[in-house]
């Protein structure tokens, strides 16, 4: 094994003229034992998170606002495709007759008679 | 490592945590060479190593109370320096200054001697670039900072045998890069 050390003394940073300056800069700027608390991390994290949430909410609202509003007067029954005759029967306080039901369903009353 | 009569790392840390700036000053002076060796090994540039050391010491000071095994402060600090330097490399926030920076060489009475030292430093820094980061760290900690293989192995997470192997290879490649005659070394073996 090669046991001869390489002379690296010229790399020694403590021999630099600027060494004392570097050390004093560290000592001057150091905040000994003052590591950021958890609350500091949280507060630094909360603001960007809230800002991001606000941006996402605003972006999500755009397509909702652009969608055409539903025409006035359209009922749920119409949207579901319930025949208007049945809707009228349902709204009426009177019990429907056979003819009324047949008309509402678009079936000829007595069509099966005689079969 | 610490000479008799000088305060131990444990004592300096306690005093620094109590607000004694001179204790922090002593701690930085004592461990700067180690920190610099590790940072230089990772970044490959003197200017970047100095930046990494500065940031790492500030971070270590902030978290000084978290250093549980205070007699092993050098290892704890070394890990902080290594992480900081690696982050600088991975994020590409390196200055990549030219290896030779004559203005940082200690001012002496003899300008010729200054030039000689600056020239040697430049050639050494250029030669170090042919080594791997691990080889650089081993050779710098051992030959510049006087660490033992046991300590180096513990610091970089390898065995003493591998540390010796890294040192052997690093010295051989350094001498080749410096243009030194390695055959003479083998005659000594």
Interface residues (C-beta under 8 A of the other chain):
Chain A: X1 X2 X3 X4 X5 X6 X7 X8 X9 X10 X11 X12 X13 X14 X15 X16 X17 X18 X19 X22 X23 X24 X25 X26 X27 X29 X30 X31 X32 X33 X34 X35 X36
Chain B: X16 X17 X19 X21 X24 X25 X28 X29 X32 X33 X36 X40 X46 X49 X50 X53 X54 X57 X58 X61 X62 X63 X64 X65 X66 X104 X105 X106 X107 X117 X120 X121 X124 X125 X139 X140 X142 X143 X144 X164 X168 X171 X172 X174 X175 X182 X185 X186 X188 X189
